[in-house]
Every structure is written in structure tokens, then in C-alpha cells.
């Protein structure tokens, strides 16, 4: 199944590339991360070369890619042994391990050089192959296969020993376990690939095991803190994936823009593509900050401030762990190496920072963390499990460990204090920004230019500015009646707003679309000029605003309207005398139907709903007023209210008719 092989190689190459680059750039130390990056480079090179071979049409290219594949594959067993030694051996690699590593790399290098220099005779079981007398080609392949298997077996053996020796050291046990599992699974896949297909099974099976080993390595890096702090690894993964998606999207968009530019304008000069790249460069900084906030998250402002501090101290550390979090794995490793029964580190408040095993008080070594006058806490080390005394060198080593713990706690306290300062600065900055916003709002509210209007819409339509009626609504290029209708439409809709299509339908129903659109914009410009005298042409309008495809009047533009006052008066009160006065005031405000003589809009279907509602409320008002006058035995006033209700309703108001009958008068 060639497709399965390609999928497995693609997964392997992708994960290996990401893991190698991330660990090499962001590793917390400078030893094993480089070895791991080297191993990932070999894996990515091996899988990429194979994938390219499957799709390369030229035989010459296929041969060259096969050389690259063999060179990477021959070095992989030694690289696997190298990473196991880097992760499991305490201190520099010496003795037999170092010899085995040198021999492994030497053999792989020689085999790779042979594959490059003589591609026609590879180390393989089938002819044509490399023959080294007195060995046949198949025997040479068998020797080379066994040598690689021995290297992988040695790596697995060393990893197994390190895993068993890590008892009591939880962090190291999990890390060595993940490394051992990754190398073991990948070694099984490599061995299947060494064997002939009739013994090792289909090609995709071995490649699948190798890819599974890379997946396990990804788990170890992301979850178990190998090379990176777990938080740093998780954030690195999310950041890298988000950046990859963004880059792919940008490249795809640039390709589409370039193709569209050539199709529409017939120009091969990618000017639009260049402009988009310039815009992308301009926004990369804010976009990075936005992505950092989304990816890194934060449980509180203090956490966000701490992460900003970490990035400022060491941008490559990304989201490295807090200094005090390094104490637990360190104390576990110390107890394991020295064979201590236990150890515990306490802070200045006597709270436990880290602990391993059990410490018997009577036979313990206690060291202050920091100067005795003002220690940051105390480190207590239990006796050796074997019962032997601590040597002078071991006591000195524990003293150095106490200095490390003190430094970590000191740095943690200082970073926490700085994070608090950053949080306070951020709060103060927001306070300053809020004050600036309030000041701007105050200045805007006092800024001249926006007219305050009194609108009379219950009956004949009239708008006043400082007691003077507005008679000319449009500008020099806009009709006054059209601008008046546009204002009435906006006034009636209020916060709901009006779309351009709705306004064109009402005011320019018989005009073709192009001329209607031009007339609409000219009318809107003229209307804004009336409502905002003296506004500079480049300044955005604050009287008629456009948002979400709708135009709206600014609420502060209307200082008073008879419609709003009418509604307020009908809100009522419990005092009977006050109710009558309010109703009479509302009665005087109602001079006729809503927007009775407004051009265009007054004759449209859009106004009818509001008009019918206001008319009905006025009829209810007159009936209620007539009944109150009747109860007070003011017969003429009651009859007048009932008659007016009948007139407004078109003689279709049974309560008013019944009221007149009770009064004994003719309608």
C-alpha cells in the first residue's frame, strides 16, 4: 500500500521537523536538545527523501534522493543511541558507551559514503549489491543489518536501565520512560525496514512504527517536559500551529490575488501581491501580540503579567516554568544520585515547596536557603538509605544544591514582585486610557457643530433649531424635500436605522439604480451639512452615522420631540389631578396624524405602523380623559373629549359613543 507508506512518511517528516526546530531553538539546556534536533533532522531527511522519490519523474533525481535516504538511514541507529546516552547518562559519556557511539557513527558514515560514491552497488540483499570479499553481497547486508540492530539493542538496554534506576524520581522516570518507548517503537520499525520484505512485512508497516515512535517523542516533549518545560512545550505547539495556519493562509491568499490580478488587469507585475505583503509586515507586531494573548491564555491579570515578564527576560524561553518549579525535579534527582532516604525544601513561611521520600528528624542535615539572617527557607536532607555517612564532597554538593534552591526562590519572589508591578502599571495605564476616553467624550459633547433639534411630528412635520424652523433641508446639489423625507425616515426608525435600499425605494422609486444611488449620497451629504454646520469635509459625521449597513441619527441630535414627550405624559401617575393635567398636555401635543404632511415618507407604507399606533394611543387618551371629566361632572369637557376621539377614529370608537350616550348628548 504505497499510499499508507507516503502518509506515514509525511507524518514522520512533519513531526520531526517541528520537534527538531522547536527543541533546538527553545531548549532549556545546550546538550541533549542539540542531539535530539540532530536525530529529528535525520528522521525528517530520511522520510522527505523517500516521499520525493515516489513523485520524482526523473530517474537521475530519484538516484540522488536515494543517496540522501541511505545516508540519513545509516546514521539513524547511532543517533538513537546518542539521544539515549544524552538523556540517561549522568555527566559526560565515557568508556564503553563512548566507544560504542563512535563506532556506530563511524560505521554509519562509511556506509553513507559508500552509498553516495557507488549508488549502483548498495548494501542490500538483492543483486546488484556491494560485495566485500570474501563476503558475498547478501552476507555484507546481513552483517550491516546485525550491526545496526546491535546499536539499537544497546540503546534500548541503556534506556531500560535508566528507567529502572529512576525509582523515586517521578519526573525522570516519566522522561526516561517516554524516551525509551519512542526509541523502542522506532527501533522495531527500523528493524522491519532492514529486513527483506518477505521477512519484515510490507514497507508501510516498518515506516508506521517509525512514525509512531516520533509521535511518542512528541508526547514526551509536550507532556513530560523533555527538553522543554511542559507549559513551554504546549504553548510552543499552539503558537507554531497557529503561525503555520496563518502563513499557509497568507501564501494561498497571495497566490489567489496574484492570479486574479493577472486575469483582470493582464499585468504580470505583482503590485497587489507586494502591497499585501507590506500590509502583512505592518500588522505582524499587533497580530503576534493578539495571538500570544489567545494562545498563552491566562487565569488572571497576575498570570498574564508574569508571562509578559518571562517574554521580556528571555523571549526564547517562551513560557518557561517558574524558578521554584525547578526545585521538585532537582531534589528528586539529588535524592536518587546520593541514595538519600528523602529530602524536603520549605519556604520562608514554612510551607513545603518540594519533597521526596521521608526525612527522619533525628538524622537529617538542615541547610538554610540564603543568608542565615534572612533565609528564604530551609532544605532538609535525610540520611543515606544504605546507612553510610555523607562524605565531605557530598556535603559540599548539598550546600551547592541549597544555594540553587535559595537562588530559585529568590528569583521567583523577585519575578512575582515584578509581575505585581507590571499588573499595577497595566491597571494604571487602563485608568489613564479611561480618563482620556472620558475627557474625549466630554470634549466631544461640548464641541460645537452638531445641532440640537426640536422635532414636531404629531401632525404637520416641523423641525426647529433655536426656535427657528428649518425650511431648507438639502445642500446645493440635493433636493430639500428629499432631504426632509430622509430625515423623517431616520427620525422614525431611531436606533433600528435605515438601509440605503429602503430609503431609495421610498424617495426615488422611479429612478434607475445608478442615478438613485448618486442622488441618495448627494442628499445625505446635504442633510449632514444642515445638521452639522461648519464640519470640516474630512471629518466623519457625528449626526448621521453608518454602522452594520444602516444609517442612524445620533441620539444626542434630538433635544426634544413631541412624540417622546407624548409618550412620557402618557406614563401617568397615581394622582388623579395630575393625570388630567398630563393628559391635557398630551392632547395639545397631538395636532394630527404622525408625520402627516411629510414629503415622500409620509405617504409610504413604512410610516403606517407607527402612525396607527400613535393614533390609537391618542384615542385611548381622549376616552380616558372624557371618562375622568364625566366622573368629575364636567359634562362639556367630557363631551368634547369623546367627540374628538370619534373624529380621530373616523366615528369608529364604541367607548366614546357610549360615553356620549351616558352624558345624554348627541355625537
C-alpha positions in Angstrom: 0.0 0.0 0.0 2.2 2.9 -1.3 -0.3 5.4 -0.1 0.0 4.3 3.6 3.8 4.5 3.3 3.5 8.1 2.0 1.1 9.1 4.8 3.4 7.6 7.4 6.5 9.3 6.0 4.6 12.6 5.7 3.6 12.4 9.4 7.1 11.4 10.4 8.7 14.3 8.4 6.3 16.9 9.7 6.6 16.0 13.4 10.3 15.5 13.2 10.8 18.9 11.5 8.6 20.7 14.1 10.1 18.9 17.1 13.7 19.4 16.0 13.3 23.1 15.2 11.4 23.8 18.4 13.7 22.0 20.8 16.9 23.3 19.1 15.6 27.0 19.4 13.8 26.8 22.7 15.7 24.1 24.6 16.3 24.8 28.3 19.9 23.5 28.1 22.5 23.1 25.4 23.4 19.4 25.4 20.7 16.9 24.8 18.4 19.3 22.8 21.1 19.5 20.1 21.4 15.8 19.9 17.6 15.5 19.7 17.5 18.1 17.0 20.2 16.1 15.1 18.1 12.9 15.4 15.0 14.8 14.1 16.9 16.2 11.2 18.0 12.7 10.1 14.4 11.4 10.5 12.9 14.3 8.5 15.6 14.0 5.8 15.0 10.2 5.5 11.2 10.5 5.2 11.3 13.6 3.0 13.8 11.9 0.6 11.5 8.9 0.3 8.4 10.9 -0.4 10.1 12.9 -3.0 11.4 9.8 -4.7 7.9 8.5 -5.1 6.9 11.6 -7.0 10.1 12.4 -8.9 9.7 11.7 -12.6 13.4 11.9 -13.4 15.5 8.7 -12.8 18.6 10.9 -12.1 16.8 12.8 -9.4 15.5 9.5 -7.9 19.0 8.2 -7.7 20.3 11.3 -5.9 17.3 11.2 -3.5 18.0 7.5 -2.8 21.6 8.5 -1.8 20.2 11.0 0.7 17.8 8.4 2.0 20.6 5.9 2.6 22.9 8.4 4.2 20.3 9.5 6.7 19.1 5.9 7.4 22.7 4.7 8.1 23.2 7.4 10.7 19.9 7.0 12.5 20.8 4.0 14.7 23.9 5.8 16.1 21.8 9.0 16.6 19.2 6.9 18.5 22.0 5.6 20.8 23.3 9.1 21.1 20.0 10.6 22.4 19.5 7.8 24.8 23.0 8.4 26.2 22.4 12.1 26.4 19.2 11.6 28.3 20.2 8.8 30.7 23.9 9.1 31.4 24.8 11.4 34.3 27.7 13.5 33.2 29.9 13.1 30.1 29.7 9.9 28.1 32.8 7.8 28.8 34.3 4.3 28.4 32.5 1.6 26.5 29.4 3.8 25.8 31.6 6.5 24.1 33.4 3.8 22.1 30.1 2.3 21.0 28.8 5.7 20.0 32.0 6.5 18.0 31.9 3.1 16.3 28.2 3.5 15.5 28.7 6.9 13.9 31.8 5.7 12.1 30.1 2.7 10.6 27.1 4.8 9.5 29.4 7.4 8.0 31.3 4.8 6.0 28.2 3.2 4.8 26.7 6.5 3.8 29.8 7.5 1.9 29.7 4.1 0.1 26.1 4.7 -0.9 26.9 8.1 -2.3 30.1 7.1 -4.1 28.8 3.9 -5.6 25.0 4.1 -5.9 24.9 1.2 -8.3 26.0 -1.3 -5.6 24.0 -0.6 -2.5 24.3 -2.6 0.7 21.3 -4.8 0.0 20.3 -8.5 0.0 19.3 -8.5 -3.7 21.7 -8.1 -6.6 23.3 -5.8 -7.7 24.8 -5.1 -4.3 28.0 -4.4 -2.5 30.5 -7.3 -2.4 33.4 -7.2 0.1 35.5 -10.4 -0.5 35.4 -13.0 1.0 31.8 -11.9 1.9 29.0 -12.1 -0.7 26.7 -9.1 -1.2 23.9 -10.8 0.9 26.4 -11.5 3.7 27.6 -7.9 3.7 24.0 -6.8 4.0 23.4 -9.3 6.8 26.5 -8.0 8.8 25.4 -4.4 8.3 21.8 -5.2 9.4 23.1 -7.0 12.5 25.4 -4.1 13.4 22.6 -1.7 13.2 20.3 -3.9 15.3 23.1 -4.3 17.9 23.3 -0.5 18.2 19.5 -0.2 18.6 19.5 -3.0 21.2 22.3 -1.3 23.1 20.2 1.9 23.1 17.1 0.1 24.4 19.2 -1.7 27.1 20.7 1.6 28.3 17.2 3.2 28.3 15.7 0.3 30.3 18.5 0.5 32.9 17.9 4.3 33.3 14.2 3.8 33.6 14.6 1.2 36.4 17.1 3.3 38.2 14.8 6.3 38.3 12.6 4.9 41.1 11.6 7.7 43.5 12.4 10.3 40.8 9.0 10.8 39.2 9.9 13.4 36.7 13.0 11.5 35.5 11.1 8.2 35.4 8.4 9.7 33.2 11.0 11.3 30.9 13.2 8.2 30.5 10.1 6.1 30.0 8.9 8.3 27.2 12.3 8.3 25.6 12.6 4.5 26.0 9.2 3.9 24.5 9.9 6.2 21.5 13.3 4.6 20.7 11.9 1.0 21.2 8.9 1.5 18.9 11.0 3.3 16.3 13.7 0.6 16.5 11.1 -2.1 15.8 10.1 -0.1 12.7 13.7 0.3 11.7 14.4 -3.4 12.1 11.4 -4.2 9.9 12.8 -1.9 7.3 16.3 -3.5 7.5 14.8 -7.0 6.8 13.8 -8.2 3.3 10.2 -7.5 2.6 9.3 -11.3 2.8 10.5 -11.2 6.4 9.9 -7.7 7.6 6.5 -7.3 6.0 5.2 -4.5 3.8 7.2 -1.3 3.7 4.5 0.8 5.2 4.4 -1.3 8.4 8.0 -0.5 9.3 7.6 3.2 8.4 4.4 3.2 10.5 6.3 2.0 13.6 8.9 4.7 13.0 6.2 7.4 12.7 4.6 6.0 15.9 7.9 6.4 17.6 8.0 10.1 16.5 4.5 10.5 17.9 5.6 9.1 21.2 8.6 11.5 21.1 6.2 14.4 20.6 4.2 13.2 23.6 7.4 13.2 25.7 8.4 16.7 24.6 4.9 18.2 25.1 3.7 16.3 28.2 6.7 15.0 30.1 9.0 18.1 30.0 11.8 16.5 28.0 14.0 19.4 26.8 11.2 22.0 27.4 9.1 22.9 30.4 5.6 21.3 29.8 3.9 24.7 29.6 6.6 26.0 27.2 6.1 22.9 25.0 2.4 23.2 24.9 2.5 26.9 24.1 5.2 26.3 21.5 3.0 23.7 19.9 -0.1 26.0 19.8 2.0 29.0 18.7 3.7 27.0 15.9 0.4 25.6 14.6 -1.3 29.0 14.7 1.6 30.5 12.8 1.7 27.7 10.3 -2.0 28.1 9.6 -1.6 31.9 9.2 1.4 31.5 6.8 -0.4 28.9 4.7 -3.5 31.2 4.6 -1.3 34.2 3.6 0.5 32.3 0.9 -2.8 30.9 -0.5 -4.3 34.4 -0.5 -1.3 35.9 -2.2 -1.5 33.2 -4.9 -5.2 34.0 -5.5 -4.6 37.7 -5.5 -1.7 37.4 -8.0 -3.8 35.1 -10.3 -6.8 37.4 -10.1 -4.6 40.4 -10.8 -3.2 38.8 -14.0 -6.6 37.7 -15.1 -8.3 41.1 -14.5 -5.6 43.6 -15.4 -3.5 41.4 -17.7 -0.3 42.6 -15.8 2.4 40.2 -14.7 3.8 42.7 -12.3 2.6 41.5 -8.8 2.0 45.0 -7.4 -1.1 43.9 -5.5 0.8 41.0 -4.0 3.6 43.3 -2.9 1.1 45.7 -1.3 -0.5 42.8 0.7 3.0 41.7 1.8 3.6 45.3 3.0 0.3 45.3 4.9 1.2 41.9 6.5 4.6 43.2 7.6 2.9 46.3 9.1 0.4 44.2 11.2 2.7 41.4 12.2 3.5 43.0 15.5 -0.1 43.6 16.7 -1.1 40.2 15.3 1.7 38.5 17.2 0.5 40.2 20.5 -3.1 39.2 19.8 -2.1 35.6 19.0 0.1 35.5 22.2 -2.8 36.5 24.3 -5.1 34.0 22.7 -2.6 31.1 22.7 -0.9 31.6 26.1 -4.1 32.5 27.8 -4.1 33.4 31.4 -6.1 32.7 34.5 -5.7 36.2 36.0 -4.1 39.6 35.3 -1.2 38.4 37.5 -0.6 35.4 35.4 -0.7 37.5 32.2 1.8 39.9 33.7 4.1 37.1 34.8 4.2 35.7 31.2 4.9 39.2 29.8 7.8 39.4 32.2 9.1 36.0 31.1 9.0 37.1 27.5 10.8 40.3 28.3 13.5 38.4 30.3 14.1 35.7 27.7 12.0 35.7 24.5 13.3 32.2 23.5 12.1 30.7 26.8 8.5 31.3 25.6 6.5 30.1 28.6 9.2 28.6 30.7 8.4 27.3 34.2 8.7 29.4 37.3 12.0 29.2 39.0 10.6 27.5 42.1 9.0 24.8 39.9 12.5 23.5 39.1 13.2 22.6 42.7 11.0 19.4 42.7 12.7 17.6 39.8 16.1 18.8 41.2 15.5 17.4 44.7 14.3 14.1 43.2 17.4 13.8 41.2 19.7 14.6 44.1 18.0 12.1 46.4 18.4 9.4 43.6 22.0 10.1 42.9 23.1 10.3 46.5 20.8 7.5 47.6 19.1 9.6 50.3 16.0 8.4 52.2 14.3 11.7 51.4 14.6 15.5 51.2 12.3 18.4 51.7 12.5 22.1 50.8 10.4 24.7 52.7 9.9 28.3 52.0 10.2 31.2 54.5 6.6 30.7 55.5 7.4 27.0 56.4 5.2 25.8 53.5 6.6 22.8 51.6 8.0 23.8 48.2 9.2 20.3 47.2 9.6 16.9 48.9 10.7 13.4 48.1 10.8 10.3 50.3 10.8 10.5 54.1 13.1 12.6 56.3 13.6 11.4 59.9 14.2 14.5 62.0 16.9 12.9 64.2 19.3 12.0 61.4 18.8 14.9 59.0 21.0 17.6 57.5 19.3 21.0 57.5 20.7 23.9 55.5 19.4 27.5 55.4 18.4 28.8 52.0 20.2 32.1 51.7 21.9 34.1 54.5 21.2 32.9 58.0 20.0 36.4 59.0 17.2 36.4 56.4 16.8 33.0 54.8 14.3 32.2 52.1 13.6 28.9 53.7 15.3 25.7 54.6 16.4 22.5 52.9 16.4 19.3 54.9 18.1 16.1 53.6 17.6 12.7 55.1 20.4 10.1 55.7 21.5 7.7 53.1 19.3 4.7 52.6 22.4 2.5 52.9 23.2 3.9 56.4 26.6 5.3 55.3 27.6 8.8 56.4 27.7 11.7 53.9 31.2 12.4 52.7 32.8 15.9 52.7 32.3 16.1 49.0 28.6 15.1 49.2 28.0 17.7 52.0 29.6 20.3 49.8 27.4 19.2 46.9 24.3 19.5 49.1 25.5 23.0 50.1 25.6 23.9 46.4 22.1 22.5 46.0 20.9 24.7 48.9 22.4 27.7 47.1 20.5 26.7 43.9 17.2 26.3 45.9 17.8 29.7 47.5 18.5 31.3 44.1 15.4 29.8 42.6 13.2 31.0 45.5 14.8 34.4 45.4 14.3 34.7 41.7 10.8 33.5 42.0 10.0 36.1 44.7 11.6 38.9 42.6 9.7 37.9 39.4 6.5 37.7 41.4 7.1 41.2 42.7 7.9 42.4 39.2 4.8 40.8 37.9 2.8 42.6 40.6 4.3 45.9 39.5 3.5 45.1 35.9 -0.1 44.4 36.9 -0.3 47.6 38.7 1.2 49.5 35.8 -1.3 47.9 33.4 -4.1 48.9 35.7 -2.8 52.5 35.9 -2.4 52.5 32.1 -6.0 51.4 31.7 -7.1 54.1 34.2 -5.2 56.7 32.1 -6.8 55.4 28.9 -10.3 55.5 30.5 -9.7 59.1 31.7 -8.6 60.1 28.2 -11.8 58.5 26.8 -13.9 60.4 29.3 -12.1 63.6 28.5 -12.6 63.0 24.8 -16.2 62.3 25.4 -16.6 65.5 27.4 -14.8 67.5 24.7 -16.9 65.9 22.0 -20.1 66.7 23.9 -19.0 70.3 24.2 -17.6 70.6 20.7 -19.7 72.9 18.5 -21.1 71.8 15.2 -23.8 69.3 15.9 -27.2 71.0 16.0 -29.7 70.3 18.8 -33.2 69.9 17.3 -36.8 70.2 18.4 -39.0 67.9 16.3 -42.7 68.2 15.9 -44.0 65.0 14.2 -47.6 64.7 15.6 -49.4 66.5 12.8 -47.7 68.8 10.3 -44.0 68.0 10.3 -41.7 70.7 11.6 -38.2 70.9 12.9 -36.7 73.9 14.8 -33.2 75.0 15.6 -33.1 77.5 18.4 -36.7 78.4 17.8 -36.3 78.9 14.1 -38.0 76.4 11.7 -35.7 74.6 9.3 -37.0 75.4 5.8 -34.1 74.5 3.6 -33.1 70.8 4.1 -30.8 70.0 1.2 -27.5 71.3 0.1 -26.8 72.9 -3.3 -26.8 69.5 -5.1 -29.6 67.9 -3.1 -33.4 68.5 -3.1 -34.9 70.0 0.1 -38.0 67.7 0.0 -35.9 64.6 -0.4 -33.6 65.6 2.4 -36.6 66.3 4.7 -38.0 62.9 3.9 -34.6 61.2 4.6 -34.5 63.0 8.0 -38.1 61.9 8.8 -37.3 58.3 7.9 -34.2 58.3 10.1 -36.1 60.0 13.0 -38.9 57.5 12.8 -36.6 54.5 12.8 -34.4 55.7 15.6 -31.9 53.0 16.8 -33.2 50.5 14.2 -31.7 52.6 11.4 -32.4 52.7 7.7 -30.7 50.9 4.9 -29.9 52.7 1.7 -32.2 50.4 -0.3 -35.2 51.3 1.9 -34.5 55.0 1.5 -34.1 54.7 -2.2 -37.3 52.8 -2.5 -39.3 55.5 -0.7 -37.7 58.7 -2.1 -36.5 57.7 -5.6 -38.9 54.8 -6.5 -38.9 55.6 -10.3 -35.2 56.5 -10.7 -32.8 54.0 -12.2 -30.4 52.4 -9.7 -27.2 54.3 -10.7 -28.9 57.8 -10.6 -30.8 56.9 -7.4 -27.5 55.9 -5.7 -25.9 59.2 -6.7 -29.0 61.1 -5.5 -29.0 59.3 -2.2 -25.4 60.2 -1.4 -25.8 63.8 -2.5 -28.9 64.1 -0.3 -27.1 62.5 2.6 -24.2 64.9 2.2 -26.6 67.9 2.1 -28.5 66.7 5.1 -25.4 66.2 7.1 -24.3 69.8 6.2 -27.6 71.1 7.6 -27.3 69.1 10.8 -23.6 69.8 11.3 -22.8 73.3 10.1 -19.1 74.1 9.9 -18.0 70.4 9.9 -14.7 70.0 8.0 -15.1 67.9 4.9 -12.6 65.3 6.0 -14.2 64.8 9.5 -16.6 61.9 9.9 -20.2 62.8 10.5 -21.5 62.5 14.1 -25.1 63.4 13.3 -25.8 60.6 10.8 -23.7 57.6 11.4 -23.3 54.5 9.3 -22.9 51.1 11.0 -23.7 47.5 10.1 -25.1 48.6 6.7 -27.6 51.0 8.4 -27.8 54.8 8.8 -28.9 56.2 12.1 -29.4 59.6 13.7 -27.2 60.3 16.7 -29.4 60.2 19.8 -28.0 63.4 21.2 -29.1 65.2 18.0 -32.7 65.4 19.1 -33.0 67.7 22.1 -36.8 67.4 22.2 -39.6 65.8 20.2 -43.4 65.9 20.7 -43.5 62.1 20.1 -41.2 61.4 23.1 -43.0 64.0 25.2 -46.3 62.5 24.3 -45.1 59.0 25.5 -43.7 60.5 28.7 -47.0 62.2 29.5 -49.0 59.0 29.0 -46.7 57.2 31.5 -49.2 58.6 34.1 -49.2 59.0 37.9 -51.4 57.9 40.7 -52.6 61.4 41.5 -56.0 61.9 39.7 -55.5 65.7 39.2 -52.0 65.3 37.9 -53.3 62.6 35.4 -55.8 65.1 34.0 -53.2 67.8 33.6 -50.7 65.4 31.9 -53.4 64.0 29.6 -54.5 67.5 28.6 -50.9 68.4 27.8 -50.5 65.2 25.7 -53.8 66.1 24.0 -52.5 69.5 23.0 -49.3 67.9 21.5 -51.3 65.7 19.2 -52.0 68.0 16.2 -52.8 65.3 13.7 -51.5 62.0 12.3 -47.9 61.2 12.8 -45.8 62.9 10.1 -49.0 64.0 8.4 -47.6 66.2 5.7 -44.0 64.8 5.4 -43.0 64.6 1.7 -42.4 61.1 0.3 -42.0 59.3 3.7 -45.4 60.5 5.0 -47.1 58.7 2.1 -45.1 55.4 2.4 -46.1 52.1 3.9 -43.2 52.3 6.3 -44.9 55.1 8.4 -48.3 53.4 8.7 -47.4 51.1 11.7 -46.1 54.0 13.9 -48.9 56.3 12.7 -51.6 53.8 13.6 -50.0 53.1 17.0 -49.8 56.8 17.9 -53.4 57.4 16.7 -54.7 54.6 18.8 -52.9 55.8 21.8 -54.4 59.3 21.3 -57.9 57.8 21.0 -57.3 55.9 24.3 -56.1 59.1 25.9 -59.2 61.0 24.8 -61.6 58.3 26.0 -59.8 58.1 29.4 -59.9 61.9 29.7 -63.6 62.0 28.8 -64.4 59.4 31.5 -62.5 61.3 34.1 -64.3 64.5 33.2 -67.6 62.7 33.4 -66.8 61.4 36.9 -66.0 64.9 37.9 -69.3 66.0 36.3 -67.6 68.3 33.8 -70.1 67.5 31.0 -68.9 69.9 28.3 -65.2 68.9 28.8 -66.2 65.2 28.8 -68.3 65.5 25.7 -65.6 67.4 23.9 -63.0 64.7 24.6 -65.4 61.9 23.4 -66.3 63.8 20.2 -62.6 64.4 19.4 -62.0 60.6 19.9 -64.7 59.9 17.4 -63.3 62.4 15.0 -59.8 60.9 15.1 -61.1 57.3 14.9 -63.4 58.1 12.0 -66.6 57.6 14.1 -65.4 54.1 15.0 -64.9 54.3 18.7 -67.6 52.5 20.7 -66.3 53.6 24.1 -66.6 57.3 23.0 -70.1 56.7 21.6 -71.2 55.0 24.8 -69.7 57.9 26.8 -71.7 60.5 24.9 -74.9 58.4 25.4 -74.3 58.3 29.1 -74.0 62.1 29.0 -77.2 62.4 27.1 -75.7 64.4 24.3 -75.6 64.0 20.5 -72.3 62.8 18.9 
